[in-house]
Amino acid sequence: MTISRTKKLVGVTVAAGLLIALAGCGSAPEETDPTGDAGGDVVEGFTPCLVSDDGGFNDKSFNQSALEGMERAAEELGVEPIEVESSSANDYAPNLENLIAEGCTFIVSVGFKLSADTIASATANPDVSYAIIDDWADADGDGETDAPNIKPLQFDTVQAAYLGGYAAAAWSAQSGVNKVGTVGGIPIPPVTIFMDGFVDGVAKYNEDKGANVETFGWDVEAQDGSMTGGFAANDTAKQAMQGILDQGVDVILPVGGPIYQSARDAITDGGTGTVMLGVDSDLAVADPSVADMVLVSIMKRIDEAVYQATMEASTGDFDVSPYVGTLENEGVGLSGFGSFESQLPEGLTEELDALREQIISGELEVTSPSSP
């Protein structure tokens, strides 16, 4: 585990067996007025904190996006965030305990996998505000968060993934390959929702165009498909990517943070010219080294959700009502096509705009078993 602060940490309490790395220097902040959308004064002692899942903050994906949102808010507020990086699931509970010991008043947990530990921490610390990304914090399934001080930050990513699947199908049809595929990290809702939308978007393209683009790697009806077993970019992940590339696809969607690196390696080794879709962040921007093989990214604005939640919590008037990012509120969407813009099938961007409006209006229903 690594804890960092934008300024000097005072009175560090170290959980047993954990390594704490501190960076920066300076004095404690004074009460200031935020310049963001929240409005009002920052409550005395406001300390926003962030804990990653085991993908780490350099995943070029959801952890990094959450970090950017937290740091943006902290800079505007003039406060010192504490950011804790987990290296394994065994770090989650100790990391949360240490954040409480550090005096955090608002804690954001990045991801579904921190759910149980976040619920336990929030239950034990009712005066601290929490937010969790990609989870309802509802282990008992009664439709309400299991602690009244947790705000779920959810994303109906299937809507954006549907557009991504349509774009992938159009690209593959234009090339004459007519084959696309996807590989997930682990079969959890924040992963499978991308895969559902992708496959359904390809089906929509086939329906509209009378095309026959095949999809490999995911069966929406069975909710089963190709998984790497984790979010690490390793040989196992590369083999899973290769298994889909061996089907002859010219577009692949790797869903799971760093595993895009395994897709990159498999594509490079094969010399196939296959392109990939990014997830969560605009991958071509987050990692320019792969920009020349990223057709488009299916984005969820975790950075904006964390920013807004932090700004709101800073006033002491924190609304724990769930946030759900959609196409309508721009919580999810597609990135630009970058260097591929000039190579797109004629009329594709207009078709995507029309589909987006149909989804927003309800004329076109796009959903997933994993939709929030």
MIZAFI-335726 format. One record per residue: x, y, z of N, C-alpha, C in turn. Coordinates in steps of 0.1 Angstrom, whole numbers. Last residue first. Layout:
BEGIN
n.east  n.north  n.up  ca.east  ca.north  ca.up  c.east  c.north  c.up
X  Y  Z  X  Y  Z  X  Y  Z
...
END
This chain:
BEGIN
n.east  n.north  n.up  ca.east  ca.north  ca.up  c.east  c.north  c.up
-274  -4  -139  -277  1  -125  -292  5  -124
-271  -34  -158  -275  -20  -157  -278  -16  -143
-266  -61  -161  -258  -54  -151  -261  -39  -151
-283  -69  -181  -285  -75  -168  -277  -67  -157
-289  -39  -199  -280  -50  -196  -285  -56  -183
-302  -19  -227  -301  -23  -213  -292  -35  -212
-318  4  -245  -305  -3  -244  -303  -6  -230
-344  13  -266  -341  8  -253  -328  0  -253
-351  41  -283  -343  29  -285  -339  24  -270
-366  61  -273  -371  55  -285  -364  41  -287
-355  74  -252  -362  62  -249  -368  55  -261
-338  96  -257  -353  98  -257  -361  86  -253
-313  83  -256  -317  93  -246  -332  96  -245
-315  67  -279  -313  61  -265  -317  71  -255
-317  86  -299  -328  77  -297  -327  70  -283
-292  99  -296  -305  107  -293  -317  97  -291
-275  79  -304  -274  85  -291  -287  92  -287
-283  75  -330  -285  64  -321  -285  70  -306
-274  99  -341  -288  96  -341  -291  85  -331
-246  97  -337  -254  108  -331  -269  105  -330
-241  74  -353  -239  73  -339  -246  85  -332
-247  86  -378  -255  75  -374  -254  73  -359
-227  105  -380  -241  109  -380  -250  98  -375
-205  88  -381  -206  97  -369  -220  102  -368
-209  74  -406  -209  67  -393  -211  77  -381
-207  86  -431  -220  87  -424  -220  81  -410
-183  63  -443  -191  75  -446  -204  75  -438
-161  48  -420  -172  47  -430  -180  60  -431
-131  66  -412  -143  60  -408  -153  58  -420
-107  79  -416  -108  66  -422  -122  59  -419
-106  102  -402  -106  103  -417  -108  90  -424
-103  92  -376  -115  100  -380  -117  100  -395
-81  80  -365  -90  72  -374  -102  80  -380
-69  97  -348  -63  96  -361  -72  87  -371
-99  102  -330  -85  105  -332  -80  104  -346
-125  98  -324  -119  87  -331  -104  90  -334
-135  108  -290  -133  110  -304  -126  98  -311
-155  86  -268  -144  96  -271  -144  99  -286
-189  82  -259  -177  78  -267  -167  89  -268
-202  79  -225  -202  84  -239  -190  78  -247
-216  89  -193  -209  79  -202  -210  85  -216
-225  113  -183  -217  104  -174  -210  93  -182
-243  129  -197  -229  128  -202  -219  121  -192
-269  126  -192  -262  135  -183  -247  135  -186
-275  108  -214  -282  121  -212  -274  130  -203
-259  85  -210  -257  94  -221  -263  108  -220
-252  85  -174  -259  81  -186  -254  89  -198
-245  77  -141  -240  83  -153  -247  77  -165
-261  81  -112  -260  72  -123  -257  79  -135
-258  83  -77  -255  90  -90  -254  79  -100
-280  80  -49  -271  74  -59  -270  83  -71
-278  102  -21  -286  97  -32  -277  92  -43
-264  115  -2  -260  102  -5  -269  95  -15
-252  147  -1  -264  140  -5  -260  126  -9
-238  166  23  -235  156  14  -248  148  11
-227  193  34  -241  189  31  -241  179  20
-202  200  37  -208  194  49  -223  190  46
-188  208  15  -197  218  22  -203  213  35
-175  186  5  -167  197  12  -175  207  19
-193  171  -8  -190  167  5  -182  178  13
-193  185  -33  -205  185  -25  -202  181  -10
-167  179  -42  -171  193  -40  -183  194  -31
-169  151  -43  -160  157  -34  -163  171  -31
-188  148  -63  -191  142  -50  -182  149  -40
-175  159  -85  -187  165  -80  -190  161  -66
-152  142  -88  -151  156  -86  -163  162  -79
-165  118  -93  -157  119  -81  -155  134  -77
-176  124  -118  -185  119  -107  -177  121  -93
-154  130  -133  -164  140  -131  -173  137  -119
-141  105  -134  -134  117  -129  -144  128  -125
-158  88  -146  -156  86  -132  -149  99  -126
-174  88  -171  -168  99  -165  -166  98  -150
-166  62  -193  -175  66  -182  -168  77  -174
-163  56  -228  -159  63  -216  -171  64  -205
-148  38  -250  -161  38  -244  -159  44  -230
-128  51  -276  -129  46  -263  -144  47  -258
-115  39  -308  -124  48  -300  -124  43  -286
-92  27  -318  -102  32  -327  -111  43  -320
-60  25  -311  -72  27  -304  -82  34  -314
-35  25  -323  -43  13  -324  -56  14  -317
-22  48  -318  -23  44  -332  -31  31  -334
-21  50  -291  -31  59  -298  -33  54  -312
-4  39  -274  -13  30  -281  -23  37  -290
10  59  -262  18  49  -269  9  39  -277
-7  75  -248  -4  79  -262  3  68  -269
-29  69  -226  -17  62  -230  -14  64  -245
-49  88  -225  -43  83  -212  -30  75  -215
-56  91  -252  -50  102  -244  -43  97  -232
-65  66  -258  -55  72  -267  -49  84  -261
-85  62  -239  -72  54  -238  -61  61  -247
-104  79  -220  -100  80  -234  -86  74  -235
-116  55  -196  -110  68  -200  -108  68  -215
-135  31  -200  -134  40  -189  -129  54  -193
-116  15  -227  -127  16  -217  -124  26  -206
-109  13  -262  -105  16  -248  -118  16  -240
-107  -11  -288  -115  0  -281  -110  1  -267
-82  -17  -313  -89  -20  -301  -97  -8  -297
-74  -33  -345  -75  -21  -336  -83  -25  -324
-50  -53  -362  -62  -52  -355  -62  -39  -346
-27  -57  -375  -33  -45  -378  -47  -43  -371
-12  -80  -370  -24  -82  -378  -31  -68  -382
11  -88  -357  12  -80  -368  0  -80  -377
14  -103  -334  8  -110  -345  9  -102  -358
26  -85  -316  33  -98  -319  27  -104  -332
5  -66  -315  19  -63  -320  26  -75  -325
-16  -80  -303  -17  -74  -317  -4  -72  -323
-4  -87  -279  -9  -97  -288  -10  -92  -302
0  -61  -268  11  -70  -271  8  -81  -280
-26  -51  -266  -16  -44  -274  -5  -54  -278
-37  -69  -248  -42  -68  -261  -32  -62  -271
-21  -62  -226  -20  -75  -231  -26  -76  -245
-31  -36  -222  -17  -38  -225  -14  -52  -231
-56  -40  -213  -55  -35  -227  -40  -37  -232
-55  -47  -187  -54  -58  -197  -54  -53  -211
-58  -25  -170  -45  -27  -176  -44  -38  -186
-92  -24  -173  -81  -16  -169  -68  -20  -177
-111  -42  -187  -105  -45  -174  -92  -37  -172
-118  -54  -217  -125  -47  -206  -119  -51  -193
-109  -50  -250  -105  -55  -238  -111  -47  -226
-122  -55  -280  -126  -47  -269  -121  -54  -256
-110  -54  -313  -111  -62  -301  -114  -52  -290
-112  -60  -348  -115  -51  -337  -116  -59  -324
-108  -81  -365  -99  -69  -367  -103  -57  -357
-105  -116  -359  -112  -103  -357  -102  -92  -360
-97  -142  -361  -96  -134  -373  -103  -120  -371
-95  -158  -340  -107  -160  -347  -108  -151  -359
-72  -150  -328  -71  -162  -336  -84  -164  -344
-81  -130  -311  -74  -126  -323  -73  -138  -333
-89  -147  -290  -99  -139  -298  -93  -135  -311
-65  -157  -281  -75  -166  -285  -86  -159  -293
-51  -134  -274  -47  -141  -286  -58  -151  -291
-64  -128  -251  -65  -119  -262  -61  -126  -275
-55  -149  -235  -69  -148  -238  -72  -138  -249
-27  -145  -236  -33  -157  -242  -47  -156  -245
-27  -121  -220  -22  -121  -234  -28  -133  -242
-35  -131  -196  -43  -121  -203  -40  -121  -218
-13  -147  -190  -26  -153  -191  -36  -144  -199
8  -129  -189  8  -139  -200  -6  -145  -201
-7  -97  -180  2  -108  -179  1  -118  -190
-20  -72  -165  -15  -74  -179  -4  -85  -178
-47  -79  -143  -33  -77  -145  -29  -80  -160
-72  -84  -135  -70  -71  -143  -55  -69  -145
-85  -118  -141  -80  -106  -133  -78  -94  -141
-94  -136  -159  -93  -140  -145  -88  -129  -136
-99  -130  -185  -85  -132  -182  -83  -137  -168
-126  -145  -204  -121  -137  -193  -107  -140  -190
-151  -149  -227  -137  -150  -225  -133  -140  -214
-183  -158  -213  -174  -156  -224  -160  -156  -220
-218  -153  -205  -206  -161  -204  -197  -158  -215
-246  -149  -206  -237  -141  -197  -224  -149  -194
-263  -160  -224  -257  -169  -214  -249  -162  -203
-269  -137  -239  -279  -145  -233  -274  -154  -222
-243  -128  -247  -252  -119  -238  -262  -128  -231
-213  -141  -248  -226  -145  -251  -235  -137  -242
-181  -132  -261  -192  -129  -251  -205  -133  -257
-162  -139  -281  -158  -136  -267  -168  -134  -257
-172  -124  -311  -165  -135  -304  -162  -130  -290
-195  -117  -337  -189  -113  -324  -183  -125  -317
-197  -108  -372  -198  -118  -361  -191  -112  -349
-218  -91  -393  -205  -90  -385  -207  -99  -373
-235  -89  -416  -233  -101  -409  -220  -101  -402
-261  -65  -425  -247  -70  -425  -246  -83  -417
-282  -48  -428  -283  -61  -435  -269  -67  -435
-280  -25  -413  -273  -25  -426  -275  -38  -434
-295  -29  -390  -297  -17  -398  -291  -18  -412
-285  -54  -381  -300  -52  -384  -302  -40  -393
-258  -48  -377  -263  -59  -386  -277  -57  -390
-261  -28  -357  -255  -25  -370  -259  -35  -380
-272  -44  -337  -279  -33  -342  -274  -29  -356
-251  -61  -331  -263  -67  -336  -272  -56  -343
-232  -43  -321  -229  -50  -333  -242  -55  -339
-247  -37  -297  -244  -26  -307  -240  -32  -321
-245  -61  -284  -258  -56  -288  -257  -45  -299
-218  -62  -278  -224  -72  -286  -237  -67  -292
-216  -38  -262  -207  -40  -274  -214  -50  -283
-233  -43  -240  -235  -32  -249  -228  -34  -262
-219  -66  -229  -233  -67  -233  -236  -56  -243
-195  -55  -222  -195  -66  -232  -209  -67  -237
-201  -36  -202  -194  -32  -215  -196  -42  -226
-211  -53  -183  -220  -43  -189  -214  -37  -202
-190  -68  -174  -199  -75  -184  -209  -65  -190
-178  -50  -156  -171  -55  -168  -181  -60  -178
-195  -43  -136  -188  -32  -143  -180  -37  -155
-203  -71  -128  -212  -62  -135  -205  -50  -142
-177  -95  -135  -185  -87  -126  -193  -76  -133
-158  -117  -145  -172  -115  -148  -180  -108  -137
-127  -100  -152  -134  -109  -144  -149  -106  -146
-120  -89  -179  -111  -92  -168  -117  -103  -159
-130  -99  -212  -131  -92  -200  -121  -96  -190
-128  -93  -247  -123  -101  -236  -125  -93  -223
-143  -95  -280  -141  -88  -267  -136  -98  -257
-144  -88  -316  -144  -96  -303  -141  -88  -291
-155  -92  -350  -150  -84  -339  -151  -92  -326
-156  -94  -384  -154  -101  -372  -149  -92  -361
-155  -84  -411  -168  -88  -405  -166  -97  -393
-136  -77  -431  -133  -88  -422  -146  -93  -416
-141  -55  -447  -144  -68  -453  -141  -80  -444
-139  -30  -437  -126  -37  -441  -129  -50  -448
-165  -24  -431  -159  -17  -442  -146  -24  -447
-169  -41  -410  -177  -44  -423  -170  -36  -434
-153  -30  -391  -150  -43  -396  -157  -46  -409
-166  -5  -387  -152  -6  -391  -149  -19  -397
-191  -13  -379  -190  -6  -391  -176  -6  -396
-185  -26  -355  -191  -34  -366  -189  -27  -379
-176  -4  -340  -167  -15  -343  -172  -24  -355
-199  11  -338  -188  16  -345  -178  5  -349
-215  -7  -323  -220  -3  -336  -208  3  -344
-200  -7  -299  -201  -19  -307  -206  -16  -321
-202  20  -291  -189  14  -294  -190  2  -303
-230  20  -286  -224  29  -296  -210  24  -301
-229  3  -264  -237  0  -276  -233  8  -288
-214  16  -246  -208  4  -252  -216  0  -264
-232  36  -237  -220  40  -245  -214  28  -252
-250  19  -225  -255  28  -235  -243  32  -244
-237  4  -205  -242  -3  -217  -246  7  -228
-232  20  -184  -222  20  -194  -226  13  -207
-244  37  -163  -251  28  -172  -243  27  -185
-228  38  -133  -227  42  -147  -234  32  -155
-226  52  -99  -229  41  -109  -229  47  -123
-218  56  -68  -215  63  -81  -215  52  -92
-235  57  -37  -231  49  -49  -229  58  -61
-226  70  -7  -232  74  -19  -227  65  -31
-231  61  27  -224  58  14  -232  63  2
-244  63  51  -234  74  48  -226  70  35
-260  42  58  -267  54  53  -257  65  49
-252  10  45  -248  20  55  -254  34  49
-262  -5  24  -261  -11  37  -256  -2  48
-286  10  2  -272  9  7  -272  4  21
-314  -9  -9  -308  3  -2  -294  0  2
-323  -33  -18  -325  -21  -26  -320  -8  -20
-316  -56  -5  -329  -50  -2  -332  -37  -9
-291  -70  -7  -301  -70  -18  -314  -64  -15
-271  -71  10  -282  -79  14  -293  -78  3
-252  -53  0  -249  -67  0  -261  -76  3
-249  -27  -14  -262  -33  -10  -260  -48  -10
-234  -9  -28  -231  -11  -14  -243  -17  -8
-236  -7  -55  -247  -1  -48  -244  -2  -33
-208  3  -76  -214  -6  -67  -225  1  -59
-191  21  -90  -195  8  -96  -201  -2  -86
-175  36  -62  -177  36  -77  -181  22  -81
-188  51  -33  -181  40  -39  -185  39  -54
-182  74  -7  -188  72  -20  -181  59  -25
-189  86  27  -183  77  17  -190  78  4
-183  105  56  -190  103  43  -182  95  34
-184  97  91  -176  99  79  -184  97  66
-200  90  111  -198  104  109  -189  108  97
-200  62  113  -211  69  107  -210  84  105
-180  39  111  -177  53  112  -188  61  106
-189  13  107  -182  16  119  -179  31  122
-201  16  82  -209  12  94  -202  16  107
-178  21  67  -189  31  68  -198  28  80
-165  -4  69  -158  9  74  -169  20  76
-183  -21  57  -179  -23  71  -173  -10  77
-185  -10  31  -197  -11  40  -193  -13  55
-158  -15  23  -164  -1  24  -176  -1  33
-157  -42  23  -148  -35  32  -153  -20  34
-175  -48  2  -177  -53  16  -169  -45  26
-164  -33  -21  -178  -31  -15  -179  -35  0
-142  -34  -36  -141  -28  -23  -154  -28  -15
-150  -42  -61  -143  -52  -53  -140  -47  -38
-161  -20  -74  -169  -31  -69  -162  -40  -59
-143  11  -69  -146  -2  -75  -154  -12  -66
-127  30  -49  -127  28  -64  -130  14  -67
-141  50  -25  -136  36  -28  -137  34  -43
-136  80  -9  -141  74  -21  -133  60  -23
-144  96  21  -136  86  15  -143  80  2
-141  123  42  -148  118  30  -139  109  23
-125  127  63  -139  130  65  -147  126  53
-96  112  78  -104  115  65  -119  117  69
-78  108  98  -87  119  99  -95  122  87
-62  86  98  -56  98  93  -65  110  94
-79  66  105  -69  70  115  -62  83  111
-92  63  81  -99  68  93  -89  73  103
-70  53  66  -76  65  62  -84  71  74
-67  28  79  -56  38  80  -62  52  76
-90  15  71  -87  17  86  -77  28  87
-85  13  44  -97  21  49  -95  24  64
-63  -4  44  -62  9  38  -73  18  44
-73  -28  56  -63  -20  63  -62  -5  57
-92  -35  35  -96  -31  49  -86  -24  56
-74  -38  12  -86  -29  12  -90  -25  26
-53  -55  10  -50  -41  14  -63  -33  17
-61  -78  -1  -58  -79  13  -55  -65  19
-62  -74  -28  -75  -73  -21  -72  -73  -6
-33  -54  -35  -40  -66  -35  -53  -64  -27
-24  -28  -35  -17  -38  -44  -24  -51  -44
-39  4  -34  -39  -10  -30  -32  -19  -40
-31  36  -25  -30  26  -36  -30  12  -30
-46  65  -14  -41  52  -10  -42  42  -21
-44  98  -8  -46  88  -19  -39  75  -16
-57  126  6  -49  114  9  -53  103  -1
-57  161  -3  -62  148  -3  -52  137  1
-59  191  12  -49  181  10  -56  167  9
-74  220  -4  -73  210  7  -63  200  2
-84  238  -23  -73  242  -15  -71  233  -3
-104  233  -41  -108  236  -27  -97  241  -18
-90  228  -64  -99  239  -64  -103  243  -50
-76  205  -55  -68  217  -59  -77  229  -59
-96  187  -51  -88  192  -39  -80  204  -43
-107  184  -77  -115  190  -66  -106  195  -55
-84  171  -89  -90  184  -94  -98  191  -84
-81  149  -74  -71  159  -73  -76  172  -79
-105  134  -80  -102  138  -66  -92  150  -66
-101  131  -108  -113  138  -102  -111  143  -88
-78  115  -108  -78  128  -115  -90  137  -110
-87  92  -95  -76  100  -89  -76  114  -95
-105  82  -114  -110  87  -100  -99  96  -94
-87  76  -134  -98  86  -137  -103  91  -123
-72  56  -123  -66  68  -127  -76  79  -129
-92  36  -120  -85  41  -108  -79  55  -111
-101  32  -147  -110  38  -137  -103  43  -125
-71  38  -166  -85  35  -166  -92  41  -154
-44  36  -163  -49  43  -175  -64  41  -177
-34  27  -139  -41  17  -148  -46  23  -161
-21  38  -118  -15  40  -131  -22  30  -141
-33  32  -94  -36  45  -99  -30  47  -113
-44  -3  -92  -35  8  -89  -39  21  -97
-58  -26  -91  -53  -22  -104  -43  -11  -103
-70  -31  -66  -56  -36  -69  -51  -33  -82
-85  2  -61  -85  -13  -60  -71  -18  -64
-77  30  -40  -78  23  -53  -81  9  -50
-92  55  -21  -85  42  -21  -88  35  -34
-90  89  -10  -93  79  -21  -85  67  -20
-104  117  7  -95  106  6  -100  96  -5
-105  150  20  -110  140  11  -100  129  8
-112  166  48  -101  159  43  -106  148  33
-121  195  65  -124  186  54  -112  179  48
-116  213  86  -111  199  87  -114  190  76
-146  231  81  -133  230  88  -129  215  89
-160  230  49  -161  228  63  -147  226  69
-159  256  26  -153  243  29  -154  241  44
-189  274  17  -175  273  24  -172  258  26
-205  275  -16  -204  275  -1  -190  273  4
-203  252  -44  -207  265  -38  -205  264  -23
-200  232  -64  -207  229  -51  -211  242  -44
-186  237  -87  -201  238  -87  -207  237  -74
-156  254  -75  -163  246  -84  -178  248  -83
-142  268  -57  -145  276  -70  -153  267  -79
-146  271  -22  -144  263  -34  -148  271  -46
-129  291  1  -142  289  -7  -138  281  -19
-112  277  30  -113  285  18  -127  283  11
-93  273  59  -107  272  53  -108  282  41
-59  263  51  -69  270  59  -82  269  51
-40  232  52  -47  243  45  -57  250  55
-8  228  68  -22  224  66  -29  236  60
22  233  47  14  234  59  0  230  57
46  211  31  38  223  32  30  223  45
55  186  7  57  193  19  48  205  19
59  152  -8  55  166  -8  58  173  6
48  119  3  54  128  -7  50  142  -5
53  87  18  48  101  18  56  110  9
43  55  20  52  64  13  46  77  13
42  28  42  36  41  39  47  50  32
35  -6  43  45  4  40  38  17  35
22  -26  69  20  -18  57  31  -8  55
24  -39  94  28  -46  82  27  -38  69
-3  -22  109  8  -32  110  11  -38  97
-7  12  97  -13  -1  100  -2  -12  100
4  41  111  7  31  102  1  18  106
-5  74  112  -7  61  119  -5  50  109
11  105  111  8  93  104  6  81  113
11  133  117  6  123  126  2  111  119
6  148  86  10  150  100  4  139  108
20  151  53  11  144  62  16  146  77
22  179  32  28  171  42  18  164  51
4  175  1  12  183  10  16  174  22
-9  156  -13  -3  167  -21  6  176  -12
1  123  -3  -7  135  0  -1  146  -8
-2  88  -4  4  100  -8  -5  112  -5
5  55  5  -3  67  8  4  79  3
5  22  -7  12  35  -7  2  46  -5
8  -12  0  0  0  0  9  12  0
END
